[in-house]
Amino acid sequence: MKEKNLAGIIAHQLRHHAPFTAAGSLAGILLMYLCFQIGLTRPAVTRAFWLLHPAHVLLSAFVTTAMYRHVARSSFWKALVIGYLGSVGIGTLSDSLIPYAGEWILSMEHHDAHIGFIEKWWLINPLALLGIAGGYLLPKTKLPHFGHVLLSTWASLFHMMMAHGDQAPMTAGLAAGIAVFLFLAVWLPCCTSDIVFPLLFTGYIPPCSCPGQAHSHEEKV
C-alpha cells in the first residue's frame, strides 16, 4: 500500500509540475537567446554555471535535509548521507548528466559532463555540507520550491551553453532540442528531490505541494 501511495505522490508531483517546468524551459531558451544577442562568451557562460550549480546544491542540501529531519528526527549521520545524496547526487543528475546526454545526442561541439563534486570538489562538497548542517539545525524553515526549479533550470541551461561552439549557429532545431533536455533535467529530479527523496527513508508520505508554493517544515507537508 505504501508503495502504491508513493507512486501516486510521484505521479501527482510530475503531473502538476509539468506545465510549470515547461514554462521554465521556455524562459531558459529566451535567456539563452538574450545571452547570444549580447555576445556572452564561453568563459562567461562557464563562470555562470559554476556559480549556479553550487547554489543549486546548497539549496537542495538544505531543503532535503530539513524535510528529512523534520519528519524522521534521526541521527545527524543518517541525515548527512540522505542530504548529500539528495543534493549532490540528484543535483549532478539534473545540472550535469542529463544536460550532457542532451549535448551528446545533439552533437554539440564542446560536450562534457562537468561533474561538480569531482571537478570542483573543494567548492561543491563544502557547500553541500553547509546546506546539510543548516537543514539539520533549522528543519522548520520555509523555502520556495520555485527558487529550486529556477536555479536548476539556469544551471542546466548554462551547462548546455558551454557545449555550444562560439562560431556554431543556433538553429531552431538545436534550440528545440535544448528546450527538451532542459525540461527533462528539471522535471523528474527537482520535482521529486525536495519531498519524495528524503521521505523514502521515513514512514511518512505527505500530500503533494503545488508548483511555486513554499515547502513548509512547520507542519505536515
N, CA, C and O of each residue as an XYZ file, in Angstrom:
884
protein
N       0.829     -1.207      0.000
C       0.000      0.000      0.000
C       0.866      1.262      0.000
O       0.587      2.235     -0.701
N       1.938      1.211      0.819
C       2.830      2.371      0.876
C       3.464      2.633     -0.483
O       3.593      3.783     -0.904
N       3.873      1.525     -1.190
C       4.499      1.692     -2.496
C       3.525      2.329     -3.492
O       3.916      3.179     -4.291
N       2.255      1.914     -3.439
C       1.258      2.491     -4.335
C       1.030      3.960     -4.007
O       0.874      4.794     -4.899
N       1.012      4.265     -2.700
C       0.827      5.659     -2.289
C       1.989      6.517     -2.755
O       1.789      7.630     -3.242
N       3.214      5.998     -2.606
C       4.391      6.733     -3.028
C       4.392      6.948     -4.535
O       4.708      8.038     -5.011
N       4.036      5.901     -5.288
C       3.964      6.039     -6.748
C       2.933      7.087     -7.139
O       3.141      7.846     -8.085
N       1.818      7.128     -6.408
C       0.806      8.140     -6.681
C       1.300      9.540     -6.390
O       1.001     10.473     -7.135
N       2.063      9.698     -5.299
C       2.624     11.017     -4.954
C       3.580     11.479     -6.045
O       3.529     12.632     -6.471
N       4.461     10.570     -6.503
C       5.418     10.933     -7.550
C       4.691     11.328     -8.833
O       5.017     12.339     -9.456
N       3.704     10.521     -9.220
C       2.940     10.833    -10.432
C       2.215     12.165    -10.298
O       2.147     12.943    -11.250
N       1.668     12.426     -9.101
C       0.964     13.682     -8.854
C       1.931     14.859     -8.952
O       1.610     15.882     -9.555
N       3.113     14.711     -8.358
C       4.133     15.757     -8.431
C       4.493     16.057     -9.884
O       4.515     17.214    -10.303
N       4.775     14.997    -10.650
C       5.217     15.197    -12.029
C       4.117     15.818    -12.882
O       4.383     16.693    -13.705
N       2.894     15.368    -12.687
C       1.777     15.882    -13.489
C       1.552     17.367    -13.218
O       1.360     18.141    -14.155
N       1.573     17.767    -11.965
C       1.293     19.157    -11.625
C       2.478     20.087    -11.885
O       2.303     21.294    -12.052
N       3.678     19.521    -11.917
C       4.842     20.361    -12.176
C       5.164     20.479    -13.662
O       5.936     21.355    -14.052
N       4.595     19.623    -14.492
C       4.957     19.620    -15.915
C       4.728     20.976    -16.592
O       5.646     21.462    -17.253
N       3.549     21.619    -16.465
C       3.368     22.932    -17.106
C       4.321     23.988    -16.557
O       4.842     24.816    -17.305
N       4.541     23.953    -15.259
C       5.434     24.904    -14.611
C       6.864     24.721    -15.128
O       7.560     25.696    -15.413
N       7.294     23.456    -15.246
C       8.635     23.159    -15.735
C       8.778     23.526    -17.206
O       9.822     24.027    -17.622
N       7.733     23.279    -17.997
C       7.765     23.642    -19.415
C       7.917     25.155    -19.582
O       8.663     25.617    -20.445
N       7.213     25.914    -18.761
C       7.334     27.372    -18.816
C       8.753     27.805    -18.453
O       9.302     28.724    -19.060
N       9.344     27.137    -17.458
C      10.719     27.449    -17.085
C      11.699     27.138    -18.208
O      12.663     27.873    -18.418
N      11.452     26.045    -18.930
C      12.318     25.686    -20.054
C      12.231     26.718    -21.170
O      13.249     27.085    -21.756
N      11.028     27.185    -21.465
C      10.870     28.220    -22.489
C      11.547     29.520    -22.058
O      12.170     30.208    -22.868
N      11.416     29.844    -20.775
C      12.101     31.033    -20.265
C      13.612     30.866    -20.385
O      14.330     31.829    -20.655
N      14.089     29.639    -20.184
C      15.513     29.375    -20.343
C      15.978     29.592    -21.773
O      17.062     30.127    -22.003
N      15.162     29.178    -22.730
C      15.513     29.385    -24.135
C      15.562     30.879    -24.465
O      16.435     31.328    -25.207
N      14.629     31.635    -23.914
C      14.653     33.088    -24.117
C      15.910     33.703    -23.501
O      16.522     34.599    -24.083
N      16.289     33.212    -22.315
C      17.512     33.697    -21.685
C      18.725     33.354    -22.548
O      19.630     34.174    -22.703
N      18.744     32.154    -23.105
C      19.845     31.752    -23.975
C      19.917     32.672    -25.199
O      21.003     33.084    -25.607
N      18.759     32.989    -25.777
C      18.721     33.877    -26.934
C      19.302     35.250    -26.577
O      20.072     35.822    -27.349
N      18.935     35.770    -25.416
C      19.460     37.069    -24.980
C      20.970     37.011    -24.777
O      21.689     37.948    -25.124
N      21.445     35.896    -24.209
C      22.888     35.752    -23.986
C      23.638     35.758    -25.315
O      24.708     36.358    -25.420
N      23.082     35.092    -26.334
C      23.726     35.093    -27.644
C      23.649     36.480    -28.290
O      24.575     36.900    -28.984
N      22.544     37.181    -28.059
C      22.382     38.517    -28.641
C      23.406     39.502    -28.094
O      23.906     40.357    -28.823
N      23.714     39.376    -26.804
C      24.683     40.308    -26.212
C      26.116     39.812    -26.365
O      27.060     40.474    -25.935
N      26.269     38.643    -26.979
C      27.614     38.127    -27.247
C      28.310     37.574    -26.025
O      29.521     37.738    -25.885
N      27.572     36.915    -25.126
C      28.181     36.332    -23.932
C      29.179     35.249    -24.342
O      28.832     34.334    -25.089
N      30.390     35.351    -23.866
C      31.456     34.432    -24.264
C      31.370     33.116    -23.487
O      30.711     33.042    -22.450
N      32.038     32.084    -23.994
C      32.049     30.795    -23.312
C      32.676     30.887    -21.918
O      32.172     30.245    -20.996
N      33.759     31.660    -21.722
C      34.276     31.806    -20.351
C      33.248     32.406    -19.394
O      33.172     32.004    -18.233
N      32.457     33.366    -19.876
C      31.417     33.960    -19.026
C      30.315     32.946    -18.732
O      29.800     32.886    -17.615
N      29.955     32.145    -19.745
C      28.955     31.103    -19.560
C      29.460     30.078    -18.549
O      28.704     29.610    -17.698
N      30.737     29.733    -18.649
C      31.327     28.769    -17.718
C      31.286     29.299    -16.296
O      30.957     28.561    -15.368
N      31.617     30.574    -16.116
C      31.564     31.163    -14.766
C      30.143     31.142    -14.225
O      29.926     30.909    -13.036
N      29.171     31.388    -15.108
C      27.772     31.372    -14.676
C      27.367     29.983    -14.196
O      26.685     29.851    -13.179
N      27.786     28.947    -14.923
C      27.452     27.583    -14.494
C      28.053     27.275    -13.139
O      27.386     26.707    -12.274
N      29.315     27.647    -12.946
C      29.983     27.331    -11.679
C      29.552     28.238    -10.544
O      30.014     28.077     -9.414
N      28.684     29.178    -10.821
C      28.005     29.938     -9.777
C      26.648     29.302     -9.473
O      26.277     29.150     -8.309
N      25.917     28.937    -10.509
C      24.550     28.421    -10.340
C      24.521     26.989     -9.819
O      23.690     26.664     -8.971
N      25.402     26.136    -10.300
C      25.393     24.747     -9.836
C      25.693     24.644     -8.335
O      24.976     23.933     -7.632
N      26.721     25.324     -7.819
C      26.942     25.270     -6.363
C      25.766     25.836     -5.573
O      25.415     25.308     -4.518
N      25.151     26.917     -6.082
C      23.992     27.480     -5.378
C      22.838     26.478     -5.349
O      22.133     26.365     -4.346
N      22.648     25.755     -6.447
C      21.605     24.730     -6.506
C      21.882     23.624     -5.491
O      20.970     23.193     -4.785
N      23.119     23.166     -5.413
C      23.484     22.109     -4.461
C      23.251     22.582     -3.029
O      22.718     21.836     -2.209
N      23.644     23.802     -2.729
C      23.464     24.353     -1.383
C      21.990     24.376     -0.990
O      21.626     23.920      0.094
N      21.143     24.905     -1.869
C      19.718     24.988     -1.571
C      19.095     23.594     -1.461
O      18.294     23.339     -0.562
N      19.459     22.703     -2.370
C      18.906     21.360     -2.355
C      19.317     20.610     -1.093
O      18.501     19.899     -0.507
N      20.571     20.758     -0.667
C      21.044     20.105      0.552
C      20.264     20.598      1.768
O      19.909     19.819      2.652
N      20.006     21.889      1.795
C      19.260     22.463      2.918
C      17.840     21.906      2.971
O      17.386     21.445      4.018
N      17.138     21.949      1.831
C      15.739     21.547      1.802
C      15.585     20.046      2.035
O      14.713     19.623      2.795
N      16.429     19.237      1.384
C      16.326     17.784      1.539
C      16.564     17.369      2.983
O      15.819     16.560      3.535
N      17.616     17.933      3.596
C      17.931     17.578      4.979
C      16.853     18.076      5.931
O      16.472     17.365      6.861
N      16.361     19.284      5.709
C      15.327     19.832      6.582
C      14.057     19.000      6.520
O      13.427     18.745      7.546
N      13.677     18.575      5.315
C      12.487     17.750      5.169
C      12.639     16.431      5.907
O      11.736     16.006      6.627
N      13.780     15.788      5.725
C      14.015     14.508      6.391
C      14.086     14.688      7.911
O      13.490     13.920      8.665
N      14.814     15.702      8.341
C      14.991     15.956      9.774
C      13.661     16.272     10.450
O      13.427     15.848     11.582
N      12.804     16.998      9.781
C      11.518     17.377     10.370
C      10.637     16.160     10.629
O       9.912     16.102     11.622
N      10.711     15.195      9.726
C       9.843     14.024      9.854
C      10.492     12.912     10.667
O       9.834     12.296     11.506
N      11.795     12.644     10.426
C      12.424     11.461     10.996
C      13.036     11.695     12.366
O      13.006     10.797     13.208
N      13.593     12.881     12.615
C      14.269     13.150     13.876
C      15.365     12.131     14.147
O      15.533     11.689     15.284
N      16.110     11.755     13.116
C      17.123     10.721     13.276
C      18.476     11.349     13.612
O      18.579     12.551     13.856
N      19.512     10.503     13.617
C      20.860     10.972     13.925
C      21.382     11.879     12.811
O      20.899     11.850     11.679
N      22.378     12.680     13.167
C      22.973     13.583     12.189
C      23.618     12.809     11.051
O      23.566     13.246      9.901
N      24.224     11.667     11.353
C      24.962     10.933     10.330
C      24.038     10.391      9.251
O      24.392     10.407      8.072
N      22.865      9.914      9.634
C      21.920      9.445      8.633
C      21.391     10.617      7.813
O      21.242     10.513      6.596
N      21.107     11.736      8.487
C      20.664     12.933      7.770
C      21.754     13.427      6.822
O      21.453     13.931      5.740
N      23.017     13.284      7.223
C      24.141     13.698      6.383
C      24.171     12.906      5.077
O      24.329     13.481      4.000
N      24.018     11.587      5.177
C      24.056     10.743      3.980
C      22.883     11.066      3.050
O      23.059     11.205      1.840
N      21.687     11.184      3.631
C      20.494     11.464      2.817
C      20.583     12.852      2.196
O      20.259     13.030      1.022
N      21.018     13.829      2.975
C      21.159     15.184      2.457
C      22.191     15.277      1.353
O      22.007     16.015      0.385
N      23.282     14.526      1.493
C      24.335     14.570      0.471
C      23.869     13.913     -0.820
O      24.040     14.472     -1.903
N      23.280     12.729     -0.706
C      22.804     12.035     -1.902
C      21.684     12.815     -2.596
O      21.612     12.867     -3.824
N      20.811     13.419     -1.782
C      19.688     14.154     -2.344
C      20.084     15.462     -2.999
O      19.358     15.970     -3.853
N      21.220     16.014     -2.613
C      21.657     17.288     -3.193
C      22.733     17.093     -4.245
O      22.555     17.501     -5.393
N      23.839     16.480     -3.876
C      24.937     16.282     -4.818
C      24.566     15.242     -5.874
O      24.828     15.435     -7.061
N      23.955     14.141     -5.437
C      23.586     13.092     -6.380
C      22.536     13.546     -7.374
O      22.738     13.455     -8.585
N      21.405     14.040     -6.861
C      20.321     14.472     -7.748
C      20.696     15.761     -8.467
O      20.322     15.961     -9.622
N      21.443     16.648     -7.781
C      21.887     17.883     -8.428
C      22.818     17.618     -9.602
O      22.756     18.311    -10.618
N      23.682     16.616     -9.462
C      24.577     16.245    -10.566
C      23.788     15.667    -11.730
O      24.077     15.964    -12.889
N      22.795     14.843    -11.423
C      21.933     14.300    -12.471
C      21.223     15.429    -13.220
O      21.161     15.422    -14.449
N      20.696     16.384    -12.480
C      19.907     17.461    -13.074
C      20.761     18.480    -13.814
O      20.442     18.865    -14.939
N      21.842     18.916    -13.186
C      22.639     20.014    -13.737
C      23.693     19.562    -14.741
O      24.099     20.337    -15.606
N      24.143     18.296    -14.630
C      25.277     17.857    -15.441
C      24.979     16.659    -16.341
O      25.209     16.728    -17.548
N      24.470     15.562    -15.774
C      24.376     14.324    -16.542
C      23.289     14.373    -17.617
O      23.528     13.976    -18.758
N      22.091     14.859    -17.258
C      21.038     14.961    -18.280
C      21.400     16.005    -19.336
O      21.227     15.734    -20.524
N      21.905     17.212    -18.950
C      22.368     18.133    -19.994
C      23.471     17.537    -20.864
O      23.484     17.754    -22.076
N      24.397     16.788    -20.261
C      25.467     16.174    -21.045
C      24.911     15.177    -22.049
O      25.366     15.118    -23.191
N      23.933     14.396    -21.624
C      23.292     13.462    -22.557
C      22.676     14.222    -23.730
O      22.767     13.783    -24.877
N      22.048     15.362    -23.437
C      21.484     16.183    -24.500
C      22.547     16.728    -25.434
O      22.371     16.741    -26.652
N      23.654     17.179    -24.856
C      24.744     17.719    -25.676
C      25.310     16.646    -26.612
O      25.618     16.916    -27.772
N      25.438     15.431    -26.087
C      25.980     14.338    -26.897
C      25.003     13.956    -28.012
O      25.405     13.780    -29.162
N      23.726     13.830    -27.666
C      22.720     13.459    -28.668
C      22.582     14.536    -29.736
O      22.387     14.233    -30.913
N      22.685     15.806    -29.313
C      22.547     16.923    -30.250
C      23.856     17.255    -30.971
O      23.915     18.188    -31.772
N      24.911     16.474    -30.674
C      26.226     16.647    -31.320
C      26.772     18.058    -31.121
O      27.283     18.670    -32.059
N      26.663     18.566    -29.905
C      27.194     19.894    -29.616
C      28.713     19.824    -29.495
O      29.265     18.834    -29.015
N      29.367     20.870    -29.929
C      30.811     20.839    -30.166
C      31.639     20.539    -28.919
O      32.574     19.740    -28.977
N      31.312     21.162    -27.806
C      32.152     21.046    -26.599
C      31.458     20.239    -25.505
O      31.577     20.581    -24.328
N      30.746     19.191    -25.859
C      30.019     18.433    -24.844
C      30.985     17.815    -23.830
O      31.998     17.212    -24.186
N      30.634     17.988    -22.566
C      31.449     17.482    -21.460
C      30.538     17.356    -20.248
O      29.583     18.119    -20.096
N      30.839     16.383    -19.383
C      29.940     16.120    -18.250
C      30.038     17.201    -17.170
O      29.015     17.571    -16.594
N      31.235     17.719    -16.879
C      31.425     18.733    -15.838
C      30.782     18.284    -14.517
O      29.817     18.891    -14.051
N      31.327     17.220    -13.923
C      30.820     16.692    -12.659
C      31.363     17.548    -11.523
O      32.542     17.465    -11.178
N      30.501     18.364    -10.949
C      30.951     19.375     -9.998
C      31.640     18.840     -8.769
O      32.669     19.381     -8.364
N      31.102     17.775     -8.146
C      31.685     17.309     -6.884
C      33.033     16.624     -7.102
O      33.731     16.309     -6.138
N      33.411     16.388     -8.382
C      34.737     15.859     -8.705
C      35.634     16.974     -9.227
O      36.743     17.158     -8.726
N      35.169     17.720    -10.227
C      35.987     18.770    -10.836
C      36.285     19.897     -9.858
O      37.404     20.406     -9.814
N      35.295     20.282     -9.082
C      35.475     21.351     -8.089
C      35.011     20.836     -6.726
O      34.112     21.394     -6.097
N      35.653     19.756     -6.296
C      35.281     19.114     -5.037
C      35.413     20.062     -3.860
O      34.655     19.977     -2.894
N      36.385     20.971     -3.945
C      36.661     21.905     -2.859
C      35.576     22.974     -2.728
O      35.527     23.679     -1.721
N      34.708     23.101     -3.734
C      33.612     24.066     -3.692
C      32.273     23.378     -3.444
O      31.524     23.780     -2.554
N      31.967     22.333     -4.236
C      30.657     21.692     -4.164
C      30.452     20.964     -2.851
O      29.412     21.128     -2.214
N      31.420     20.163     -2.433
C      31.236     19.359     -1.222
C      31.101     20.191      0.050
O      30.222     19.897      0.860
N      31.933     21.223      0.267
C      31.710     22.058      1.451
C      30.357     22.768      1.451
O      29.735     22.913      2.503
N      29.893     23.218      0.265
C      28.585     23.865      0.212
C      27.464     22.866      0.515
O      26.476     23.211      1.163
N      27.625     21.631      0.043
C      26.636     20.607      0.372
C      26.609     20.369      1.879
O      25.533     20.263      2.468
N      27.759     20.284      2.497
C      27.826     20.073      3.953
C      27.232     21.261      4.702
O      26.566     21.090      5.723
N      27.477     22.460      4.192
C      26.897     23.651      4.819
C      25.376     23.612      4.739
O      24.695     23.910      5.720
N      24.841     23.246      3.578
C      23.395     23.138      3.427
C      22.806     22.063      4.323
O      21.743     22.254      4.912
N      23.492     20.935      4.427
C      23.032     19.844      5.295
C      22.991     20.306      6.755
O      22.017     20.058      7.466
N      24.054     20.977      7.191
C      24.089     21.458      8.570
C      22.959     22.456      8.821
O      22.319     22.416      9.872
N      22.714     23.347      7.867
C      21.632     24.311      8.024
C      20.275     23.643      8.097
O      19.447     23.993      8.938
N      20.043     22.673      7.209
C      18.773     21.965      7.216
C      18.567     21.143      8.471
O      17.442     21.001      8.950
N      19.657     20.597      9.008
C      19.562     19.799     10.234
C      19.235     20.678     11.438
O      18.452     20.290     12.305
N      19.837     21.860     11.483
C      19.640     22.758     12.623
C      18.354     23.567     12.513
O      17.785     23.962     13.531
N      17.887     23.822     11.283
C      16.697     24.650     11.066
C      15.667     23.891     10.235
O      15.366     24.300      9.114
N      15.120     22.791     10.764
C      14.197     21.977      9.958
C      12.826     22.599      9.765
O      12.008     22.057      9.021
N      12.555     23.726     10.419
C      11.231     24.344     10.289
C      11.237     25.541      9.354
O      10.253     26.276      9.268
N      12.346     25.733      8.655
C      12.449     26.855      7.733
C      11.605     26.612      6.489
O      11.513     25.484      6.004
N      10.987     27.678      5.972
C      10.215     27.602      4.730
C      11.046     28.148      3.575
O      11.600     29.244      3.654
N      11.123     27.373      2.512
C      11.825     27.814      1.314
C      10.961     27.521      0.092
O      10.306     26.480      0.036
N      10.951     28.417     -0.878
C      10.097     28.207     -2.058
C      10.681     27.190     -3.024
O      11.868     27.245     -3.347
N       9.865     26.277     -3.479
C      10.278     25.319     -4.500
C      10.570     26.037     -5.816
O      11.378     25.573     -6.620
N       9.910     27.165     -6.026
C      10.124     27.963     -7.229
C      11.600     28.319     -7.396
O      12.139     28.254     -8.500
N      12.250     28.696     -6.288
C      13.664     29.055     -6.348
C      14.532     27.882     -6.746
O      15.490     28.039     -7.503
N      14.198     26.699     -6.236
C      14.947     25.496     -6.590
C      14.828     25.202     -8.082
O      15.821     24.901     -8.744
N      13.613     25.290     -8.602
C      13.392     24.999    -10.023
C      14.141     25.996    -10.904
O      14.742     25.606    -11.904
N      14.110     27.259    -10.545
C      14.811     28.265    -11.344
C      16.319     28.020    -11.342
O      16.958     28.070    -12.393
N      16.885     27.758    -10.167
C      18.324     27.505    -10.088
C      18.708     26.297    -10.938
O      19.704     26.323    -11.662
N      17.912     25.252    -10.841
C      18.202     24.050    -11.616
C      18.096     24.317    -13.112
O      18.941     23.867    -13.885
N      17.061     25.048    -13.524
C      16.886     25.368    -14.949
C      18.062     26.168    -15.473
O      18.604     25.860    -16.535
N      18.458     27.190    -14.736
C      19.565     28.036    -15.184
C      20.883     27.268    -15.216
O      21.667     27.419    -16.153
N      21.134     26.439    -14.190
C      22.373     25.660    -14.164
C      22.422     24.702    -15.353
O      23.450     24.594    -16.021
N      21.318     24.008    -15.618
C      21.268     23.085    -16.758
C      21.451     23.831    -18.079
O      22.138     23.353    -18.982
N      20.830     25.003    -18.180
C      20.944     25.807    -19.395
C      22.385     26.204    -19.668
O      22.877     26.028    -20.783
N      23.068     26.740    -18.656
C      24.437     27.201    -18.879
C      25.396     26.033    -19.093
O      26.425     26.185    -19.750
N      25.058     24.864    -18.536
C      25.851     23.676    -18.845
C      25.789     23.384    -20.343
O      26.811     23.116    -20.974
N      24.584     23.439    -20.903
C      24.431     23.155    -22.329
C      25.002     24.277    -23.184
O      25.506     24.025    -24.279
N      24.931     25.498    -22.704
C      25.514     26.610    -23.460
C      27.032     26.497    -23.528
O      27.643     26.929    -24.505
N      27.647     25.916    -22.491
C      29.099     25.711    -22.525
C      29.497     24.793    -23.678
O      30.598     24.901    -24.217
N      28.582     23.881    -24.055
C      28.901     22.916    -25.106
C      28.750     23.500    -26.506
O      29.173     22.882    -27.483
N      28.159     24.671    -26.610
C      27.922     25.290    -27.924
C      29.160     26.040    -28.372
O      29.697     26.858    -27.625
N      29.617     25.770    -29.584
C      30.801     26.444    -30.094
C      30.570     27.926    -30.332
O      29.453     28.347    -30.634
N      31.623     28.714    -30.196
C      31.497     30.167    -30.365
C      31.021     30.545    -31.762
O      30.288     31.519    -31.930
N      31.435     29.779    -32.757
C      31.086     30.106    -34.139
C      29.929     29.258    -34.677
O      29.484     29.461    -35.807
N      29.447     28.323    -33.880
C      28.383     27.426    -34.349
C      27.044     28.163    -34.358
O      26.752     28.918    -33.430
N      26.230     27.955    -35.392
C      24.925     28.630    -35.444
C      23.947     28.006    -34.454
O      24.006     26.809    -34.174
N      23.052     28.832    -33.933
C      21.996     28.352    -33.060
C      20.731     28.214    -33.899
O      19.985     29.177    -34.071
N      20.499     27.043    -34.409
C      19.346     26.810    -35.266
C      18.087     26.583    -34.427
O      18.158     26.338    -33.223
N      16.934     26.669    -35.095
C      15.663     26.422    -34.405
C      15.592     24.987    -33.894
O      15.066     24.736    -32.810
N      16.126     24.039    -34.679
C      16.112     22.641    -34.262
C      16.968     22.407    -33.033
O      16.583     21.659    -32.135
N      18.135     23.048    -32.992
C      19.017     22.903    -31.836
C      18.383     23.527    -30.599
O      18.447     22.953    -29.511
N      17.774     24.697    -30.757
C      17.109     25.355    -29.628
C      15.965     24.494    -29.092
O      15.766     24.408    -27.881
N      15.210     23.854    -29.999
C      14.120     22.979    -29.573
C      14.666     21.772    -28.816
O      14.088     21.351    -27.815
N      15.779     21.216    -29.293
C      16.396     20.080    -28.609
C      16.883     20.465    -27.225
O      16.713     19.703    -26.273
N      17.484     21.631    -27.104
C      17.937     22.109    -25.796
C      16.752     22.289    -24.856
O      16.837     21.951    -23.675
N      15.650     22.821    -25.374
C      14.452     23.008    -24.551
C      13.945     21.678    -24.004
O      13.538     21.598    -22.845
N      13.966     20.641    -24.829
C      13.507     19.310    -24.385
C      14.379     18.803    -23.250
O      13.861     18.303    -22.251
N      15.687     18.923    -23.385
C      16.571     18.406    -22.342
C      16.565     19.285    -21.100
O      16.805     18.792    -19.997
N      16.297     20.574    -21.257
C      16.101     21.417    -20.081
C      14.893     20.935    -19.282
O      14.938     20.841    -18.055
N      13.830     20.637    -19.989
C      12.621     20.132    -19.336
C      12.915     18.842    -18.581
O      12.536     18.702    -17.419
N      13.587     17.903    -19.233
C      13.891     16.623    -18.600
C      14.836     16.796    -17.408
O      14.704     16.097    -16.403
N      15.782     17.722    -17.520
C      16.767     17.917    -16.464
C      16.134     18.455    -15.192
O      16.644     18.213    -14.098
N      15.039     19.177    -15.319
C      14.396     19.782    -14.150
C      13.199     18.963    -13.681
O      12.974     18.822    -12.479
N      12.444     18.433    -14.608
C      11.140     17.832    -14.293
C      11.233     16.687    -13.290
O      10.653     16.763    -12.207
N      11.948     15.638    -13.639
C      11.999     14.467    -12.762
C      12.874     14.683    -11.533
O      12.411     14.409    -10.425
N      14.137     15.168    -11.665
C      14.966     15.293    -10.460
C      14.438     16.305     -9.455
O      14.260     15.975     -8.283
N      14.187     17.531     -9.896
C      13.861     18.588     -8.946
C      12.431     18.505     -8.428
O      12.143     18.993     -7.335
N      11.542     17.902     -9.187
C      10.153     17.830     -8.746
C       9.916     16.697     -7.763
O       8.824     16.570     -7.209
N      10.931     15.875     -7.544
C      10.786     14.811     -6.552
C      11.824     14.898     -5.438
O      11.604     14.350     -4.358
N      12.946     15.572     -5.671
C      14.057     15.504     -4.717
C      13.760     16.180     -3.390
O      14.133     15.661     -2.338
N      13.088     17.341     -3.421
C      12.872     18.085     -2.184
C      11.944     17.359     -1.219
O      12.114     17.465     -0.005
N      10.965     16.623     -1.741
C       9.975     15.992     -0.874
C      10.087     14.472     -0.911
O      10.286     13.844      0.129
N       9.963     13.876     -2.092
C       9.852     12.427     -2.192
C      11.135     11.735     -1.759
O      11.082     10.769     -0.998
N      12.305     12.213     -2.234
C      13.552     11.519     -1.925
C      13.814     11.399     -0.424
O      14.019     10.283      0.053
N      13.818     12.482      0.335
C      14.106     12.312      1.768
C      13.068     11.467      2.493
O      13.390     10.787      3.467
N      11.821     11.507      2.021
C      10.762     10.766      2.709
C      10.724      9.294      2.318
O       9.971      8.519      2.908
N      11.529      8.896      1.330
C      11.667      7.474      1.037
C      12.236      6.723      2.240
O      12.024      5.519      2.391
N      12.962      7.450      3.093
C      13.649      6.820      4.214
C      12.868      6.956      5.519
O      13.382      6.645      6.593
N      11.643      7.415      5.418
C      10.783      7.542      6.598
C       9.492      6.779      6.342
O       9.264      6.270      5.245
N       8.675      6.708      7.341
C       7.385      6.047      7.182
C       6.272      6.991      6.818
O       5.109      6.592      6.783
N       6.610      8.264      6.540
C       5.573      9.273      6.303
C       5.590      9.729      4.861
O       6.631     10.165      4.370
N       4.464      9.640      4.166
C       4.319     10.111      2.790
C       3.299     11.239      2.791
O       2.131     10.997      3.093
N       3.709     12.487      2.457
C       2.831     13.649      2.572
C       1.995     13.859      1.326
O       2.260     13.251      0.289
N       0.979     14.721      1.419
C       0.310     15.172      0.207
C       1.251     16.029     -0.616
O       2.254     16.527     -0.104
N       0.930     16.202     -1.902
C       1.794     16.938     -2.815
C       1.617     18.437     -2.640
O       0.505     18.923     -2.433
N       2.730     19.168     -2.726
C       2.655     20.622     -2.769
C       2.515     21.067     -4.205
O       2.928     20.349     -5.115
N       1.953     22.215     -4.425
C       1.744     22.731     -5.780
C       2.954     23.524     -6.234
O       3.698     24.023     -5.390
N       3.177     23.658     -7.519
C       4.299     24.424     -8.024
C       4.260     25.860     -7.521
O       3.216     26.512     -7.502
N       5.461     26.335     -7.107
C       5.571     27.712     -6.680
C       5.311     27.907     -5.209
O       5.632     28.965     -4.667
N       4.727     26.899     -4.528
C       4.484     27.051     -3.109
C       5.754     26.795     -2.333
O       6.674     26.127     -2.806
N       5.786     27.346     -1.117
C       6.938     27.084     -0.252
C       6.818     25.703      0.338
O       5.714     25.220      0.589
N       7.967     25.055      0.564
C       7.979     23.817      1.302
C       7.925     24.192      2.780
O       8.822     24.876      3.272
N       6.917     23.769      3.473
C       6.783     24.097      4.880
C       7.229     22.926      5.722
O       6.740     21.810      5.549
N       8.150     23.169      6.627
C       8.580     22.142      7.555
C       8.019     22.449      8.944
O       8.508     21.907      9.935
N       7.022     23.291      9.032
C       6.404     23.599     10.305
C       5.174     22.744     10.539
O       4.687     22.645     11.666
N       4.662     22.118      9.468
C       3.516     21.260      9.582
C       3.655     20.155      8.571
O       4.592     20.169      7.773
N       2.744     19.188      8.578
C       2.818     18.100      7.624
C       2.767     18.667      6.211
O       1.830     19.379      5.849
N       3.785     18.345      5.419
C       3.915     18.959      4.110
C       2.895     18.406      3.145
O       2.858     18.814      1.984
